C-alpha cells in the first residue's frame, strides 16, 4: 500500500480550463506528473532518466543510445518475442531513446491497457538482459544506419560542424548515435555495465497524460517502480565552451547532386535570460513563413537554395545556433555570401515592429497547439521539467513572451548571433570541378 505521505498531491497549473497538472513522488523519490484528460480512452506515459549520451566515453560514443534501443530486446521476465506478442495484442506502441540530456521509455496505449504499459516500462528500465543474439542484430541495424549517414551530405556536414564547433570532451561535440568505429567496439557486456551504472531513480520523472486519474496511475507506478532502488547517475553541469575560431571545413561524397551547408556557433543555454528574446529573433531570421528572412532572400528572391532555415538549439548547456541549407554544388559560395548579407542586415537594421509582433503571436500560439494532444502535453511537460522551468511555466509563458521588447530582441540578436566571419562553416557535397 502507498503511505499517506506518498499520496500527497500538489495542485499543478492550468491553461484556461484545458490543462491541469498534478504531481507527487513515489516512495523511492521518482517524481510523477499527471494530466487527466477524459476526452478519449487513451494514455501516454513517459519515464525520463538522467542516463544520456553526455555520460558516454568518447571512445564508446553511442553507448547510451544502444542501451536505450536494447531495453526491449529481452528482460529477466520476458523474451523479445513475448514482449512483442504482448504489445501487438494490446495494440500499443512502446519504445525507448537516448539523447544528449536524458534517456526515456514511453508508451501510448488504451486506458484499459495502462497496467500492462506500466509493467513493461518498468521491466525495460529495471530488468533488461541485452541478450547476445538480439544485441548482434541491433548492432547490425545501428551500423547500417551509420553507414547510410556517412553517405548523406547533410549528416556529414552536421557531424563535421559539431566536431569543429565544440572542443574535445564536450558532450555536444559527439553524435549521440555514435560512429562506425565506436559502435564496432561495443559489446553486449558493455550495455549491461552501462545500464547498471547509469539507470536509476536520481532525477527520474514519469509524465502521464490521458484517460486516468492521478491516484490510479500512481498506484500502478508504485507497484512496478516504487521498489526500484539504484541511484543511477547525477546530471552534471555542462561546461560553457569557448567560442571557436571561425573556420571552414569542406568534405566531398562522390555521386551526389546536392551540397549541404551548416553554419553556426555555440550560443546559449535554455536558462539564459536572453533565451526568449533570442528565440524570437531566430524565428524572424530563419523559421517563420518561408523560413524567415533567410528563406525569403536566399531561396525565394535569389534562388540559391533548395531549402534553408536557422535553429536555436538551446539545451542544458550552450547549444548551437545553426543555419542549414541544401544547395546546388555550383552555388555554395554564392549561398554563403547571401547568408552573410542577411546576417549583416540583422546586425545593421535589426528586426521590424511588424516582424516582432508576428513572431510573438506565433510563439504563443505554437505552445498552445503543442497541448492539443496527450503526446504533446507529455513532451512539453517533460521538457519543462528537464529545464527546471516550473510546472506553472505553461501559464506564465504568454506573459513571459509578452514582456519581451523589440529592443531586447535586437540587442540579443546582435550580441549572440555573430557576424559571418566569426562562424564555423561546414560544407559537404560532390567534388566541384
VOPAGU-2260 file (C-alpha; in pm, 1 decimal, decimal comma):
REM VOPAGU-2260
SITE   aa  ch    i         X         Y         Z
SITE  UNK   A    0       0,0       0,0       0,0
SITE  UNK   A    1     103,3     357,7     -62,0
SITE  UNK   A    2     154,1     558,6     254,0
SITE  UNK   A    3     -20,0     889,0     321,4
SITE  UNK   A    4     290,5    1094,4     256,5
SITE  UNK   A    5     334,2     932,9     -83,5
SITE  UNK   A    6     -17,8    1030,7    -182,2
SITE  UNK   A    7      22,4    1399,2    -101,3
SITE  UNK   A    8     -75,2    1554,7    -430,6
SITE  UNK   A    9      36,4    1906,1    -519,3
SITE  UNK   A   10    -202,7    2106,3    -737,7
SITE  UNK   A   11     -49,5    2195,8   -1066,2
SITE  UNK   A   12    -128,4    2460,6   -1319,5
SITE  UNK   A   13    -385,2    2517,7   -1589,6
SITE  UNK   A   14    -404,5    2678,1   -1930,9
SITE  UNK   A   15    -754,8    2819,5   -1943,3
SITE  UNK   A   16    -965,9    2527,5   -1831,6
SITE  UNK   A   17    -791,1    2269,7   -2051,6
SITE  UNK   A   18    -465,4    2178,6   -1880,1
SITE  UNK   A   19    -428,4    2077,2   -1518,0
SITE  UNK   A   20    -113,8    1915,0   -1387,2
SITE  UNK   A   21     -79,6    1733,7   -1058,0
SITE  UNK   A   22     238,1    1595,9    -908,2
SITE  UNK   A   23     369,9    1373,7    -633,1
SITE  UNK   A   24     658,4    1134,5    -565,3
SITE  UNK   A   25     673,6     758,2    -540,6
SITE  UNK   A   26     814,2     607,8    -222,2
SITE  UNK   A   27    1163,3     592,9    -380,7
SITE  UNK   A   28    1157,2     957,0    -487,6
SITE  UNK   A   29    1059,5     919,7    -854,0
SITE  UNK   A   30     858,3    1226,8    -948,0
SITE  UNK   A   31     517,0    1177,3   -1110,3
SITE  UNK   A   32     326,4    1444,8   -1302,6
SITE  UNK   A   33     -22,9    1363,3   -1429,1
SITE  UNK   A   34    -258,5    1537,6   -1668,6
SITE  UNK   A   35    -606,6    1388,7   -1653,2
SITE  UNK   A   36    -774,3    1403,0   -1995,7
SITE  UNK   A   37   -1104,3    1216,4   -2032,1
SITE  UNK   A   38   -1163,9    1319,7   -2393,6
SITE  UNK   A   39   -1070,5     973,9   -2527,5
SITE  UNK   A   40    -979,6     636,5   -2369,3
SITE  UNK   A   41    -608,6     684,6   -2440,2
SITE  UNK   A   42    -299,1     733,2   -2223,5
SITE  UNK   A   43      57,9     842,5   -2293,8
SITE  UNK   A   44     337,9     774,8   -2042,8
SITE  UNK   A   45     699,5     892,5   -2047,3
SITE  UNK   A   46     967,4     780,4   -1798,6
SITE  UNK   A   47    1264,3    1016,9   -1816,7
SITE  UNK   A   48    1602,2     911,8   -1673,3
SITE  UNK   A   49    1926,5    1104,5   -1631,9
SITE  UNK   A   50    2132,8     847,0   -1821,3
SITE  UNK   A   51    2227,3    1006,7   -2153,6
SITE  UNK   A   52    2493,0    1039,7   -2421,7
SITE  UNK   A   53    2666,8    1300,1   -2203,9
SITE  UNK   A   54    2787,5    1004,7   -1994,5
SITE  UNK   A   55    2941,6     824,5   -2294,5
SITE  UNK   A   56    3315,0     777,7   -2306,7
SITE  UNK   A   57    3414,5     936,7   -2642,6
SITE  UNK   A   58    3578,1     607,8   -2740,5
SITE  UNK   A   59    3236,6     442,7   -2689,6
SITE  UNK   A   60    3017,0     717,4   -2832,2
SITE  UNK   A   61    2668,2     584,4   -2897,7
SITE  UNK   A   62    2668,8     351,9   -2594,8
SITE  UNK   A   63    2375,7     525,7   -2421,1
SITE  UNK   A   64    2175,4     515,4   -2742,8
SITE  UNK   A   65    2246,3     143,0   -2781,5
SITE  UNK   A   66    2140,5      79,8   -2421,1
SITE  UNK   A   67    1809,2     257,1   -2478,5
SITE  UNK   A   68    1748,4      74,9   -2807,2
SITE  UNK   A   69    1821,1    -259,8   -2641,2
SITE  UNK   A   70    1594,2    -222,2   -2337,0
SITE  UNK   A   71    1306,0    -406,9   -2504,5
SITE  UNK   A   72    1514,4    -688,1   -2655,2
SITE  UNK   A   73    1461,0    -914,9   -2356,4
SITE  UNK   A   74    1432,8    -885,4   -1977,7
SITE  UNK   A   75    1470,6   -1117,1   -1680,8
SITE  UNK   A   76    1097,2   -1192,5   -1705,5
SITE  UNK   A   77    1018,6   -1174,2   -2077,2
SITE  UNK   A   78    1183,9   -1265,7   -2407,0
SITE  UNK   A   79    1181,9   -1028,8   -2702,5
SITE  UNK   A   80     920,0   -1245,0   -2872,5
SITE  UNK   A   81     698,5   -1240,9   -2561,9
SITE  UNK   A   82     731,2    -863,9   -2534,4
SITE  UNK   A   83     630,2    -813,4   -2896,9
SITE  UNK   A   84     333,7   -1050,1   -2858,2
SITE  UNK   A   85     203,0    -850,8   -2560,2
SITE  UNK   A   86     245,9    -519,5   -2739,2
SITE  UNK   A   87      75,6    -643,4   -3055,6
SITE  UNK   A   88    -215,3    -797,9   -2865,7
SITE  UNK   A   89    -282,5    -466,6   -2689,7
SITE  UNK   A   90    -225,9    -253,9   -2998,9
SITE  UNK   A   91       1,2     -23,3   -2801,9
SITE  UNK   A   92     322,1     148,6   -2907,1
SITE  UNK   A   93     620,2     146,4   -2672,8
SITE  UNK   A   94     984,4     235,4   -2713,6
SITE  UNK   A   95    1294,6     397,4   -2571,1
SITE  UNK   A   96    1552,7     650,8   -2682,2
SITE  UNK   A   97    1852,6     840,2   -2550,7
SITE  UNK   A   98    1973,5    1190,1   -2632,3
SITE  UNK   A   99    2220,8    1445,9   -2506,7
SITE  UNK   A  100    2037,1    1512,4   -2179,4
SITE  UNK   A  101    1830,2    1206,1   -2087,8
SITE  UNK   A  102    1704,6     862,6   -2178,7
SITE  UNK   A  103    1333,4     794,6   -2191,4
SITE  UNK   A  104    1099,0     497,1   -2206,4
SITE  UNK   A  105     748,5     573,4   -2325,1
SITE  UNK   A  106     419,7     412,0   -2420,4
SITE  UNK   A  107      96,2     503,5   -2593,6
SITE  UNK   A  108    -197,0     275,7   -2509,9
SITE  UNK   A  109    -567,7     233,7   -2443,5
SITE  UNK   A  110    -665,1     324,2   -2089,1
SITE  UNK   A  111    -766,8     -38,1   -2027,9
SITE  UNK   A  112    -409,5    -148,1   -2102,2
SITE  UNK   A  113    -243,0     101,6   -1869,5
SITE  UNK   A  114    -133,9    -162,1   -1616,6
SITE  UNK   A  115      45,9    -360,2   -1887,9
SITE  UNK   A  116     211,4     -45,6   -2024,0
SITE  UNK   A  117     341,1      48,9   -1679,3
SITE  UNK   A  118     466,2    -305,1   -1618,3
SITE  UNK   A  119     653,3    -312,3   -1949,0
SITE  UNK   A  120     809,4      31,6   -1899,7
SITE  UNK   A  121     927,5     -72,0   -1554,1
SITE  UNK   A  122    1057,6    -404,9   -1684,9
SITE  UNK   A  123    1255,6    -232,6   -1959,5
SITE  UNK   A  124    1404,6      22,3   -1720,9
SITE  UNK   A  125    1483,2    -223,6   -1439,6
SITE  UNK   A  126    1547,1    -566,3   -1587,6
SITE  UNK   A  127    1697,5    -565,8   -1939,5
SITE  UNK   A  128    1932,2    -852,6   -2015,7
SITE  UNK   A  129    2064,2    -743,3   -2357,8
SITE  UNK   A  130    2077,3   -1099,4   -2496,2
SITE  UNK   A  131    2382,4   -1160,8   -2713,7
SITE  UNK   A  132    2184,7   -1270,9   -3019,0
SITE  UNK   A  133    1946,4    -977,2   -3005,6
SITE  UNK   A  134    2234,5    -737,8   -2944,3
SITE  UNK   A  135    2411,1    -863,2   -3256,2
SITE  UNK   A  136    2100,8    -787,2   -3463,9
SITE  UNK   A  137    2056,9    -444,6   -3302,3
SITE  UNK   A  138    2422,4    -357,1   -3354,7
SITE  UNK   A  139    2394,3    -453,4   -3721,1
SITE  UNK   A  140    2093,6    -222,7   -3763,6
SITE  UNK   A  141    2275,3      67,2   -3598,0
SITE  UNK   A  142    2588,6      17,3   -3807,3
SITE  UNK   A  143    2381,3       6,6   -4124,1
SITE  UNK   A  144    2215,6     335,9   -4027,5
SITE  UNK   A  145    2552,8     494,5   -3959,2
SITE  UNK   A  146    2688,1     375,5   -4295,7
SITE  UNK   A  147    2391,8     541,2   -4462,2
SITE  UNK   A  148    2460,4     860,6   -4264,7
SITE  UNK   A  149    2820,9     857,9   -4386,7
SITE  UNK   A  150    2684,0     874,5   -4740,2
SITE  UNK   A  151    2444,3    1161,3   -4663,2
SITE  UNK   A  152    2574,3    1512,1   -4725,5
SITE  UNK   A  153    2354,4    1670,7   -4458,6
SITE  UNK   A  154    2461,0    1423,5   -4189,5
SITE  UNK   A  155    2829,6    1460,3   -4271,1
SITE  UNK   A  156    2811,4    1839,9   -4280,4
SITE  UNK   A  157    2638,1    1847,2   -3940,0
SITE  UNK   A  158    2883,0    1596,7   -3787,2
SITE  UNK   A  159    3181,2    1799,6   -3906,0
SITE  UNK   A  160    3019,8    2119,4   -3779,9
SITE  UNK   A  161    2978,4    1974,7   -3428,9
SITE  UNK   A  162    3334,0    1843,9   -3422,8
SITE  UNK   A  163    3478,0    2184,1   -3511,4
SITE  UNK   A  164    3227,2    2384,7   -3309,1
SITE  UNK   A  165    3281,5    2211,6   -2972,6
SITE  UNK   A  166    3610,5    2110,9   -2809,6
SITE  UNK   A  167    3727,6    1759,1   -2727,6
SITE  UNK   A  168    3542,6    1619,8   -2427,8
SITE  UNK   A  169    3235,1    1840,7   -2460,1
SITE  UNK   A  170    2911,7    1634,7   -2469,6
SITE  UNK   A  171    2769,0    1847,5   -2752,3
SITE  UNK   A  172    3059,2    1751,3   -2977,6
SITE  UNK   A  173    2966,2    1383,1   -3001,8
SITE  UNK   A  174    2691,9    1233,0   -3215,0
SITE  UNK   A  175    2452,0    1061,6   -2966,3
SITE  UNK   A  176    2408,2     771,5   -3209,4
SITE  UNK   A  177    2784,7     721,1   -3215,8
SITE  UNK   A  178    3017,3     647,0   -3506,4
SITE  UNK   A  179    3110,2     339,4   -3704,5
SITE  UNK   A  180    3438,0     291,8   -3516,8
SITE  UNK   A  181    3291,9     344,7   -3168,2
SITE  UNK   A  182    2988,5     118,8   -3224,8
SITE  UNK   A  183    3207,6    -155,1   -3373,5
SITE  UNK   A  184    3396,6    -173,5   -3044,2
SITE  UNK   A  185    3089,0    -208,7   -2818,2
SITE  UNK   A  186    2968,1    -548,2   -2695,8
SITE  UNK   A  187    2658,1    -668,5   -2510,9
SITE  UNK   A  188    2854,5    -675,4   -2183,4
SITE  UNK   A  189    2920,5    -301,9   -2224,3
SITE  UNK   A  190    2546,0    -240,1   -2241,5
SITE  UNK   A  191    2488,3    -440,1   -1923,0
SITE  UNK   A  192    2760,7    -247,6   -1740,7
SITE  UNK   A  193    2637,2      91,0   -1865,6
SITE  UNK   A  194    2279,3      14,1   -1768,0
SITE  UNK   A  195    2382,3     -92,2   -1418,0
SITE  UNK   A  196    2593,5     221,1   -1374,5
SITE  UNK   A  197    2361,6     485,1   -1521,0
SITE  UNK   A  198    1997,0     377,6   -1487,0
SITE  UNK   A  199    1831,7     465,5   -1157,1
SITE  UNK   A  200    1598,2     686,5    -959,9
SITE  UNK   A  201    1812,7    1002,0    -938,0
SITE  UNK   A  202    1613,7    1271,9   -1114,4
SITE  UNK   A  203    1373,2    1018,1   -1266,0
SITE  UNK   A  204    1037,0    1160,5   -1376,0
SITE  UNK   A  205     719,2     997,0   -1505,9
SITE  UNK   A  206     481,3    1217,4   -1704,9
SITE  UNK   A  207     133,6    1079,5   -1778,5
SITE  UNK   A  208    -139,3    1234,7   -1990,6
SITE  UNK   A  209    -472,1    1076,2   -2071,0
SITE  UNK   A  210    -779,8     896,1   -1950,2
SITE  UNK   A  211    -659,6     814,1   -1599,5
SITE  UNK   A  212    -683,4     967,7   -1253,3
SITE  UNK   A  213    -365,6    1057,1   -1061,5
SITE  UNK   A  214    -431,6     812,3    -778,3
SITE  UNK   A  215    -490,7     521,1   -1017,4
SITE  UNK   A  216    -177,0     574,7   -1223,8
SITE  UNK   A  217      35,5     633,5    -916,1
SITE  UNK   A  218     -83,8     308,0    -757,3
SITE  UNK   A  219      28,6     126,8   -1071,5
SITE  UNK   A  220     362,5     308,7   -1082,8
SITE  UNK   A  221     426,1     238,0    -715,7
SITE  UNK   A  222     366,0    -132,8    -773,7
SITE  UNK   A  223     610,6    -151,7   -1062,5
SITE  UNK   A  224     869,1     116,5    -986,5
SITE  UNK   A  225     836,1     202,1    -615,8
SITE  UNK   A  226    1085,3     -62,6    -502,2
SITE  UNK   A  227    1344,7      26,5    -765,2
SITE  UNK   A  228    1647,7     149,9    -574,4
SITE  UNK   A  229    1965,9     205,9    -780,3
SITE  UNK   A  230    2075,1     567,1    -768,1
SITE  UNK   A  231    2190,6     588,9   -1128,2
SITE  UNK   A  232    2383,5     897,1   -1230,1
SITE  UNK   A  233    2362,0    1263,4   -1143,5
SITE  UNK   A  234    2321,6    1504,7   -1429,9
SITE  UNK   A  235    2643,0    1704,5   -1427,3
SITE  UNK   A  236    2683,3    2064,8   -1528,7
SITE  UNK   A  237    2761,5    2120,0   -1896,5
SITE  UNK   A  238    3060,9    2346,7   -1940,2
SITE  UNK   A  239    3040,8    2667,1   -2139,8
SITE  UNK   A  240    3252,7    2609,2   -2449,7
SITE  UNK   A  241    3499,3    2869,0   -2562,9
SITE  UNK   A  242    3368,9    3009,3   -2888,5
SITE  UNK   A  243    3581,7    2851,5   -3164,0
SITE  UNK   A  244    3780,0    3041,0   -3420,7
SITE  UNK   A  245    3599,4    3094,9   -3748,3
SITE  UNK   A  246    3687,0    2813,3   -3982,8
SITE  UNK   A  247    3555,2    2646,4   -4295,8
SITE  UNK   A  248    3558,6    2270,5   -4346,3
SITE  UNK   A  249    3474,7    2102,3   -4676,9
SITE  UNK   A  250    3401,1    1733,7   -4729,6
SITE  UNK   A  251    3314,3    1550,2   -5050,2
SITE  UNK   A  252    3098,7    1249,3   -5133,9
SITE  UNK   A  253    3108,2    1116,6   -5488,6
SITE  UNK   A  254    2791,1    1092,6   -5689,6
SITE  UNK   A  255    2580,0    1347,4   -5502,4
SITE  UNK   A  256    2366,7    1611,2   -5672,5
SITE  UNK   A  257    2336,4    1845,4   -5371,5
SITE  UNK   A  258    2569,2    2017,1   -5128,3
SITE  UNK   A  259    2465,1    2079,0   -4769,4
SITE  UNK   A  260    2581,4    2371,4   -4558,5
SITE  UNK   A  261    2584,7    2405,0   -4180,4
SITE  UNK   A  262    2692,8    2743,2   -4047,7
SITE  UNK   A  263    2688,7    2844,3   -3682,4
SITE  UNK   A  264    2844,8    2876,7   -3342,1
SITE  UNK   A  265    2786,7    2766,9   -2979,2
SITE  UNK   A  266    2521,0    3001,2   -2847,4
SITE  UNK   A  267    2327,2    2996,8   -2517,0
SITE  UNK   A  268    2167,8    2757,2   -2270,4
SITE  UNK   A  269    1792,7    2738,3   -2224,4
SITE  UNK   A  270    1832,3    2904,3   -1883,2
SITE  UNK   A  271    1998,9    3217,0   -2024,7
SITE  UNK   A  272    1797,7    3535,2   -1954,4
SITE  UNK   A  273    1813,9    3626,2   -2324,8
SITE  UNK   A  274    1657,4    3298,4   -2438,9
SITE  UNK   A  275    1307,7    3423,2   -2518,2
SITE  UNK   A  276    1431,8    3734,2   -2696,0
SITE  UNK   A  277    1680,3    3529,2   -2896,9
SITE  UNK   A  278    1419,4    3269,6   -2985,3
SITE  UNK   A  279    1200,5    3543,0   -3132,4
SITE  UNK   A  280    1497,8    3678,0   -3327,0
SITE  UNK   A  281    1568,0    3332,2   -3468,8
SITE  UNK   A  282    1203,4    3281,3   -3567,0
SITE  UNK   A  283    1220,4    3601,3   -3768,3
SITE  UNK   A  284    1559,3    3524,8   -3917,0
SITE  UNK   A  285    1511,3    3165,9   -4027,4
SITE  UNK   A  286    1186,5    2995,5   -3923,9
SITE  UNK   A  287     859,1    3177,6   -3989,3
SITE  UNK   A  288     668,0    3171,5   -4315,8
SITE  UNK   A  289     905,1    3073,7   -4596,0
SITE  UNK   A  290    1173,1    3011,3   -4332,2
SITE  UNK   A  291    1208,7    3371,8   -4232,0
SITE  UNK   A  292    1437,9    3624,8   -4386,9
SITE  UNK   A  293    1676,4    3352,0   -4498,0
SITE  UNK   A  294    1406,9    3169,6   -4693,3
SITE  UNK   A  295    1266,3    3486,7   -4844,9
SITE  UNK   A  296    1607,2    3613,2   -4956,7
SITE  UNK   A  297    1837,8    3317,0   -5023,2
SITE  UNK   A  298    1575,1    3073,5   -5153,4
SITE  UNK   A  299    1288,7    3278,6   -5293,4
SITE  UNK   A  300    1446,6    3602,3   -5417,3
SITE  UNK   A  301    1789,3    3473,2   -5522,0
SITE  UNK   A  302    1715,5    3106,5   -5594,1
SITE  UNK   A  303    2036,3    2993,0   -5427,4
SITE  UNK   A  304    1898,9    2717,5   -5201,0
SITE  UNK   A  305    1654,7    2430,5   -5226,0
SITE  UNK   A  306    1576,4    2490,1   -4861,5
SITE  UNK   A  307    1725,9    2700,0   -4583,5
SITE  UNK   A  308    1647,7    2767,9   -4218,6
SITE  UNK   A  309    1807,4    2857,5   -3886,3
SITE  UNK   A  310    1773,7    2689,8   -3548,7
SITE  UNK   A  311    1846,2    2785,5   -3187,9
SITE  UNK   A  312    1918,2    2456,2   -3010,2
SITE  UNK   A  313    1937,5    2587,3   -2654,5
SITE  UNK   A  314    1969,0    2298,0   -2409,3
SITE  UNK   A  315    2101,1    2244,5   -2058,9
SITE  UNK   A  316    2425,2    2382,3   -2196,6
SITE  UNK   A  317    2515,6    2625,9   -2470,8
SITE  UNK   A  318    2362,2    2457,3   -2771,2
SITE  UNK   A  319    2443,2    2582,0   -3119,4
SITE  UNK   A  320    2279,7    2845,1   -3333,7
SITE  UNK   A  321    2289,4    2699,0   -3683,0
SITE  UNK   A  322    2195,2    2791,2   -4037,6
SITE  UNK   A  323    2136,3    2488,6   -4261,8
SITE  UNK   A  324    2083,4    2484,1   -4635,6
SITE  UNK   A  325    2072,5    2243,4   -4926,9
SITE  UNK   A  326    2213,8    2399,0   -5244,5
SITE  UNK   A  327    2332,5    2326,8   -5595,9
SITE  UNK   A  328    2706,5    2249,2   -5564,3
SITE  UNK   A  329    2782,7    2532,8   -5805,8
SITE  UNK   A  330    2605,0    2778,0   -5572,8
SITE  UNK   A  331    2785,5    2702,7   -5244,5
SITE  UNK   A  332    2991,0    3022,7   -5230,2
SITE  UNK   A  333    2707,5    3239,0   -5358,8
SITE  UNK   A  334    2471,2    3094,1   -5095,1
SITE  UNK   A  335    2724,5    3156,3   -4819,5
SITE  UNK   A  336    2762,6    3515,2   -4936,8
SITE  UNK   A  337    2383,7    3559,8   -4935,0
SITE  UNK   A  338    2376,5    3430,7   -4575,7
SITE  UNK   A  339    2645,9    3684,1   -4489,6
SITE  UNK   A  340    2430,0    3962,3   -4633,7
SITE  UNK   A  341    2130,5    3862,8   -4419,5
SITE  UNK   A  342    2337,1    3840,5   -4101,1
SITE  UNK   A  343    2483,1    4183,6   -4175,1
SITE  UNK   A  344    2130,1    4321,0   -4228,7
SITE  UNK   A  345    2015,6    4173,5   -3898,3
SITE  UNK   A  346    2303,7    4341,4   -3716,5
SITE  UNK   A  347    2267,0    4670,2   -3901,2
SITE  UNK   A  348    1890,7    4717,3   -3915,6
SITE  UNK   A  349    1752,4    4478,4   -3655,2
SITE  UNK   A  350    1402,2    4335,8   -3687,2
SITE  UNK   A  351    1094,0    4543,6   -3754,2
SITE  UNK   A  352     797,1    4601,7   -3527,3
SITE  UNK   A  353     575,8    4400,2   -3762,1
SITE  UNK   A  354     817,6    4103,3   -3765,9
SITE  UNK   A  355     844,9    4121,6   -3390,1
SITE  UNK   A  356     469,4    4114,1   -3330,1
SITE  UNK   A  357     423,3    3829,0   -3576,6
SITE  UNK   A  358     692,5    3623,7   -3402,0
SITE  UNK   A  359     536,3    3685,3   -3060,5
SITE  UNK   A  360     193,7    3572,6   -3179,6
SITE  UNK   A  361     340,9    3260,8   -3340,0
SITE  UNK   A  362     544,3    3174,8   -3032,4
SITE  UNK   A  363     244,9    3197,3   -2800,4
SITE  UNK   A  364      16,2    3011,2   -3038,4
SITE  UNK   A  365     262,0    2729,0   -3104,7
SITE  UNK   A  366     280,2    2641,0   -2735,3
SITE  UNK   A  367     -98,6    2623,4   -2715,1
SITE  UNK   A  368    -103,8    2389,9   -3017,3
SITE  UNK   A  369     152,8    2159,9   -2853,7
SITE  UNK   A  370    -101,2    2099,9   -2576,3
SITE  UNK   A  371    -374,4    1968,7   -2807,1
SITE  UNK   A  372    -274,8    1601,5   -2769,7
SITE  UNK   A  373    -158,9    1367,2   -2494,7
SITE  UNK   A  374     173,1    1324,1   -2674,3
SITE  UNK   A  375     218,9    1699,2   -2699,2
SITE  UNK   A  376     138,4    1750,6   -2332,9
SITE  UNK   A  377     370,9    1471,1   -2218,4
SITE  UNK   A  378     656,3    1601,5   -2434,3
SITE  UNK   A  379     603,0    1964,6   -2332,5
SITE  UNK   A  380     582,0    1886,7   -1962,2
SITE  UNK   A  381     886,2    1661,5   -1986,1
SITE  UNK   A  382    1083,5    1942,4   -2147,1
SITE  UNK   A  383     967,6    2189,1   -1882,4
SITE  UNK   A  384    1084,8    1955,7   -1606,9
SITE  UNK   A  385    1416,0    1881,5   -1779,8
SITE  UNK   A  386    1499,9    2250,9   -1789,2
SITE  UNK   A  387    1370,1    2326,5   -1440,4
SITE  UNK   A  388    1117,9    2583,8   -1557,3
SITE  UNK   A  389     845,9    2502,2   -1302,5
SITE  UNK   A  390     506,8    2348,5   -1380,0
SITE  UNK   A  391     349,7    2692,9   -1386,8
SITE  UNK   A  392     565,2    2776,8   -1689,4
SITE  UNK   A  393     275,4    2689,7   -1922,0
SITE  UNK   A  394      61,1    2950,9   -1752,4
SITE  UNK   A  395     339,8    3204,7   -1740,6
SITE  UNK   A  396     455,7    3163,1   -2098,1
SITE  UNK   A  397     223,3    3418,3   -2266,7
SITE  UNK   A  398     322,2    3673,8   -2003,1
SITE  UNK   A  399     693,5    3594,2   -2043,1
SITE  UNK   A  400     682,4    3636,3   -2420,8
SITE  UNK   A  401     456,0    3938,9   -2391,8
SITE  UNK   A  402     712,6    4111,9   -2170,6
SITE  UNK   A  403     990,6    4083,4   -2429,8
SITE  UNK   A  404    1051,8    4410,1   -2609,6
SITE  UNK   A  405    1165,2    4484,6   -2963,6
SITE  UNK   A  406    1476,4    4646,5   -2822,6
SITE  UNK   A  407    1563,2    4330,5   -2628,3
SITE  UNK   A  408    1523,5    4115,1   -2940,2
SITE  UNK   A  409    1757,5    4335,2   -3142,1
SITE  UNK   A  410    2012,0    4358,9   -2860,5
SITE  UNK   A  411    2011,8    3980,5   -2808,0
SITE  UNK   A  412    2048,4    3909,8   -3181,6
SITE  UNK   A  413    2346,3    4143,2   -3214,2
SITE  UNK   A  414    2507,2    4002,1   -2900,5
SITE  UNK   A  415    2458,9    3627,6   -2953,0
SITE  UNK   A  416    2436,7    3583,1   -3332,4
SITE  UNK   A  417    2789,8    3665,1   -3452,0
SITE  UNK   A  418    2885,4    3821,4   -3782,4
SITE  UNK   A  419    2951,6    3573,5   -4061,7
SITE  UNK   A  420    3329,8    3598,1   -4029,7
SITE  UNK   A  421    3305,8    3466,0   -3672,2
SITE  UNK   A  422    3110,7    3149,7   -3761,5
SITE  UNK   A  423    3210,0    2787,9   -3822,3
SITE  UNK   A  424    3120,6    2678,2   -4176,7
SITE  UNK   A  425    3081,3    2313,4   -4274,0
SITE  UNK   A  426    3013,0    2206,0   -4634,1
SITE  UNK   A  427    2960,4    1859,6   -4777,4
SITE  UNK   A  428    2876,8    1774,2   -5136,0
SITE  UNK   A  429    3015,4    1627,7   -5457,2
SITE  UNK   A  430    3356,7    1728,2   -5585,3
SITE  UNK   A  431    3330,1    2053,3   -5778,1
SITE  UNK   A  432    3546,0    2057,7   -6088,1
